[in-house]
Every structure is written in structure tokens, then in C-alpha cells.
Amino acid sequence: MNYVMDHQGKPHRKFFEEICAIPHESYNEKQISEYLVQFAKDRGLWYYTDPIWNVIIKKDASPGFEDHAPVMLQAHTDMVCVKAPGSDFNFATDPLQLFVEDGWLQARDTTLGADCGHGVAYMLAILDDQTLEHPPLECFFSVQEEVGIGGPKNVDYSLFQAKKLMNFDIFEEGLSWISTTTVKGGDFVKQVQMEPNHRPTFQVKVGGGVGGHGALDIGRDQVNAIRVCARYLYLLMKEIDLQL
């Protein structure tokens, strides 16, 4: 492939460009998963992949750090796929057309996929570097993040030993972020029976919140309208016989 960036001293750039040459939209992560598996095979690293193309690669601790607890590194392999009006680009088959302008890496007429391609590239650079000092690493390359966190919901968690996680989906070089997650999710089913209603009917509304991004604003402790409504009804049902 024709690289467009200077990789000297920044090996993650090379991996990022290679990722951009592989189609990796949501539900189409097969090719990039195969790239990751081949990466692990070439370096003699333990790896695992599943039917939906999640990939796990493990690296032993560097000498002197064998007694340290393992750490999980995580990034997702799918990207947001948006193209300019009139573009005939096909995200399912075409490599991104990269170029550098005013010092910024861009993709011609399409999104770049730095979310979360840059995280994948950093993790590959860490796995590839034999000079780093680190504990045992468990690198989780998840799929279907942009369409509902499908990968983490379906991965086999018995394959992990780490209790600490570093997520590479959002960060700035040189800074640390603190986050929390409840991404495991699940499907909940409750059987209901419809009945005729002759009681007075009321509607409950919760408003006035400011909204925000589920990840970027998670530390702001903002009001969640669904939770407020549920708590209100829960308390109300202790005092009043009501039906929903």
C-alpha cells in the first residue's frame, strides 16, 4: 500500500494506515478481524476470535512484571461510515483514500474512522513493541460498537482475567480519562395482560433535562428522565393502587 504519513518514532501511524485500507463498517468486520489474527500469528501471540469477529490477543508480561495483575486494553474495530453527497465510494469493499492536508490526516469524501481506528492502532503498536515494560496484557478488539455495542454484549468473558480496563475509544495524548460503563446489557421480557380500564387516567412527564452524550457526559451526573420517572412511579405505587 502507499503510505501517506511519516511513521518514524510513531509506529501506530503505520498500523492506522493499514487499518484504513481494510473495509470495516459495522457487521462487516471479518476482514479486519482476519488482519488482527494474522498479526497475532506472525508474532506468536495467543489469540481468539468468535463467530461475530470479536478478537482477543494476549501478550505475556515483560521480564520483571510477571507478578503484576493483567490489564485489559479495549477498542472497537468498526467505524462510522458517512460519505459526501454524490460519492460512489463503497464502504463494504473500498479502502479509504487517505491524504495529509495542513498537517491533518483526512480521507477523501468519507469519514476517517479514527473512532476507533486510532485505538486499534495504538494497541497493535503496544503488542508489537518488545521494549515496553508492562504487565500481562489482554487486548480486546470488539465489533459492532457503532450499532449497539454488539461485540461486548456477546463476547465470552471467561477468556479474561483482567480486573482493570483501559479503553481507547476516546482519549487525548498525554491525558487520562475516568469513565464508567454498564455495556453488558441484555434483553428483558415481561408478560403483560391487558385489561379494560374504568379508572381515571393520568400522564406522567419528566422534562427540563439538558441531555448529553452517553459517554462524553457520563461524569456530569445529569438527570436521566427514564430513571426519574421509574423512581417516581415506584414510590407512588407504595402509597396508591395504580396500574400502568
C-alpha positions as CSV (number, residue, x, y, z in Angstrom):
1,M,0.0,0.0,0.0
2,N,1.0,3.6,-0.4
3,Y,1.6,5.2,3.0
4,V,1.0,9.0,3.3
5,M,2.3,9.7,6.8
6,D,5.7,9.7,8.4
7,H,5.9,6.7,10.7
8,Q,9.3,7.5,12.2
9,G,9.0,7.1,16.0
10,K,5.2,6.7,15.7
11,P,4.6,3.1,14.8
12,H,0.8,3.4,15.5
13,R,0.6,5.6,12.4
14,K,1.6,2.7,10.2
15,F,-1.0,0.4,11.7
16,F,-3.6,3.0,11.4
17,E,-3.0,3.4,7.7
18,E,-3.1,-0.4,7.2
19,I,-6.5,-0.4,9.1
20,C,-7.8,2.3,6.7
21,A,-7.0,0.0,3.8
22,I,-9.4,-2.6,5.1
23,P,-13.2,-2.2,4.9
24,H,-14.5,-2.2,8.5
25,E,-18.1,-1.0,8.7
26,S,-20.3,-2.4,11.4
27,Y,-21.3,-6.0,10.7
28,N,-18.5,-6.2,8.1
29,E,-15.5,-6.7,10.5
30,K,-14.5,-10.0,9.1
31,Q,-11.5,-8.7,7.1
32,I,-10.1,-6.5,9.8
33,S,-10.6,-9.4,12.3
34,E,-8.6,-11.7,10.0
35,Y,-5.9,-9.0,9.8
36,L,-5.7,-8.9,13.6
37,V,-5.5,-12.7,13.8
38,Q,-2.7,-12.8,11.3
39,F,-0.9,-10.0,13.3
40,A,-1.0,-12.3,16.3
41,K,0.1,-15.4,14.4
42,D,3.1,-13.5,12.9
43,R,4.2,-12.6,16.5
44,G,3.5,-15.9,18.2
45,L,0.8,-14.2,20.4
46,W,-2.2,-16.0,21.9
47,Y,-5.4,-15.1,20.1
48,Y,-9.1,-15.9,19.9
49,T,-11.9,-14.9,17.6
50,D,-15.6,-15.8,17.7
51,P,-18.4,-16.1,15.1
52,I,-19.2,-12.4,15.1
53,W,-15.5,-11.4,14.7
54,N,-14.5,-10.2,18.1
55,V,-10.8,-10.7,18.5
56,I,-8.8,-11.2,21.7
57,I,-5.0,-11.1,21.7
58,K,-2.9,-11.7,24.8
59,K,0.7,-10.8,25.5
60,D,2.8,-12.0,28.4
61,A,4.2,-9.6,30.9
62,S,7.6,-8.2,30.2
63,P,10.5,-9.5,32.3
64,G,10.2,-8.4,35.9
65,F,6.4,-7.7,35.7
66,E,5.2,-11.3,35.7
67,D,3.7,-10.9,39.2
68,H,1.6,-7.9,38.2
69,A,-2.2,-8.2,37.6
70,P,-3.2,-8.4,34.0
71,V,-4.7,-5.3,32.3
72,M,-7.2,-5.3,29.5
73,L,-6.9,-2.8,26.6
74,Q,-10.0,-2.4,24.5
75,A,-11.0,-0.7,21.3
76,H,-13.7,-1.4,18.7
77,T,-12.9,-2.3,15.1
78,D,-16.0,-0.9,13.3
79,M,-16.2,2.7,12.1
80,V,-18.9,5.3,11.4
81,C,-19.5,5.2,7.6
82,V,-20.5,8.5,6.1
83,K,-19.6,9.9,2.6
84,A,-20.0,13.1,0.8
85,P,-23.2,13.6,-1.4
86,G,-22.6,12.2,-4.8
87,S,-19.7,10.0,-3.8
88,D,-19.7,6.4,-5.3
89,F,-17.5,5.2,-2.5
90,N,-18.4,1.7,-1.2
91,F,-17.6,1.2,2.4
92,A,-18.1,-2.6,2.1
93,T,-15.3,-3.0,-0.5
94,D,-13.2,0.1,-0.9
95,P,-10.1,1.2,1.0
96,L,-10.2,4.8,2.4
97,Q,-8.4,7.3,0.3
98,L,-6.0,9.0,2.7
99,F,-4.2,12.3,2.3
100,V,-2.5,14.8,4.6
101,E,-3.5,18.5,4.4
102,D,-2.2,21.2,6.7
103,G,-0.8,18.6,9.0
104,W,-4.1,16.7,9.3
105,L,-4.7,13.2,8.1
106,Q,-8.0,13.0,6.2
107,A,-10.0,10.6,4.0
108,R,-11.3,11.8,0.6
109,D,-15.1,12.2,0.6
110,T,-15.6,9.9,3.6
111,T,-15.2,9.6,7.3
112,L,-11.7,8.7,8.5
113,G,-12.6,6.0,11.1
114,A,-10.3,7.3,13.8
115,D,-13.1,6.3,16.1
116,C,-11.9,3.8,17.0
117,G,-9.2,3.0,14.4
118,H,-6.7,5.1,16.3
119,G,-7.3,3.0,19.4
120,V,-6.8,-0.2,17.5
121,A,-3.6,1.2,16.0
122,Y,-2.2,2.1,19.4
123,M,-3.0,-1.3,20.8
124,L,-1.2,-3.0,17.9
125,A,1.8,-0.8,18.4
126,I,1.9,-1.8,22.1
127,L,1.6,-5.5,21.2
128,D,4.4,-5.1,18.6
129,D,6.9,-3.3,20.8
130,Q,9.3,-5.6,22.6
131,T,11.0,-2.8,24.5
132,L,8.0,-1.8,26.7
133,E,7.7,-2.7,30.3
134,H,4.1,-3.9,31.1
135,P,2.0,-6.4,33.0
136,P,0.2,-9.2,31.2
137,L,-2.0,-7.7,28.5
138,E,-5.4,-8.8,27.3
139,C,-6.3,-6.8,24.2
140,F,-10.0,-6.9,23.3
141,F,-10.9,-5.8,19.8
142,S,-14.7,-5.6,19.8
143,V,-17.2,-5.3,17.0
144,Q,-20.5,-3.6,16.3
145,E,-19.8,-0.8,18.7
146,E,-21.5,1.9,16.5
147,V,-24.7,-0.1,16.1
148,G,-25.4,-1.0,19.8
149,I,-22.3,-2.4,21.4
150,G,-22.9,-5.8,19.9
151,G,-19.4,-7.2,20.5
152,P,-19.0,-6.7,24.2
153,K,-22.6,-8.0,24.7
154,N,-21.7,-11.3,23.1
155,V,-18.0,-12.0,24.0
156,D,-17.1,-14.9,26.2
157,Y,-15.9,-13.1,29.4
158,S,-14.4,-16.3,30.8
159,L,-11.5,-15.7,28.5
160,F,-10.4,-12.6,30.5
161,Q,-8.6,-12.4,33.8
162,A,-8.1,-8.7,34.0
163,K,-9.9,-6.6,36.5
164,K,-8.6,-3.3,35.2
165,L,-9.5,-1.9,31.8
166,M,-8.0,0.8,29.6
167,N,-10.5,1.9,26.9
168,F,-9.0,3.5,23.8
169,D,-12.2,4.8,22.3
170,I,-11.8,8.3,23.5
171,F,-8.6,9.9,24.7
172,E,-6.1,12.7,24.1
173,E,-2.4,12.0,24.0
174,G,-0.9,12.7,27.4
175,L,-4.2,12.8,29.3
176,S,-6.1,10.3,31.4
177,W,-9.9,9.9,31.4
178,I,-12.0,8.3,34.1
179,S,-15.1,6.5,32.9
180,T,-17.7,4.0,33.9
181,T,-19.7,1.6,31.9
182,T,-22.7,-0.8,32.0
183,V,-22.2,-2.0,28.5
184,K,-23.0,-5.7,29.1
185,G,-26.7,-5.1,28.6
186,G,-29.3,-7.7,27.9
187,D,-32.8,-8.4,26.8
188,F,-35.6,-8.4,29.4
189,V,-39.0,-9.8,28.7
190,K,-42.2,-9.5,30.9
191,Q,-45.5,-11.0,30.1
192,V,-48.4,-8.5,30.4
193,Q,-52.1,-8.9,30.4
194,M,-54.3,-6.2,29.0
195,E,-57.5,-5.3,31.0
196,P,-60.3,-2.8,30.4
197,N,-59.8,0.4,32.4
198,H,-62.6,2.4,34.0
199,R,-60.3,4.3,36.4
200,P,-59.2,8.0,36.0
201,T,-56.1,8.2,33.7
202,F,-53.1,10.4,34.2
203,Q,-50.0,11.0,32.2
204,V,-46.6,11.5,33.9
205,K,-44.0,13.6,32.2
206,V,-40.4,14.3,33.1
207,G,-38.7,17.3,31.5
208,G,-36.2,20.0,31.9
209,G,-33.1,17.9,31.5
210,V,-30.2,19.2,29.3
211,G,-29.4,15.9,27.6
212,G,-25.9,14.9,26.6
213,H,-23.7,12.2,25.1
214,G,-23.9,8.8,26.9
215,A,-20.1,8.6,27.1
216,L,-18.7,12.2,26.9
217,D,-21.1,13.5,29.6
218,I,-21.2,10.4,31.8
219,G,-19.2,12.1,34.6
220,R,-21.6,15.1,34.9
221,D,-24.2,13.3,36.9
222,Q,-27.0,14.6,34.8
223,V,-30.7,13.7,35.2
224,N,-31.9,10.6,33.3
225,A,-35.6,11.1,32.6
226,I,-36.4,7.4,32.4
227,R,-34.8,6.7,35.8
228,V,-36.6,9.7,37.4
229,C,-39.9,8.5,36.1
230,A,-39.3,5.0,37.2
231,R,-38.3,6.1,40.7
232,Y,-41.3,8.4,41.0
233,L,-43.8,5.7,40.0
234,Y,-42.1,3.2,42.3
235,L,-42.6,5.5,45.3
236,L,-46.1,6.3,44.2
237,M,-47.1,2.7,43.9
238,K,-46.2,2.2,47.6
239,E,-49.0,4.7,48.5
240,I,-51.5,4.2,45.7
241,D,-53.0,1.2,43.9
242,L,-52.3,2.1,40.3
243,Q,-51.8,0.4,37.0
244,L,-49.5,1.1,34.2
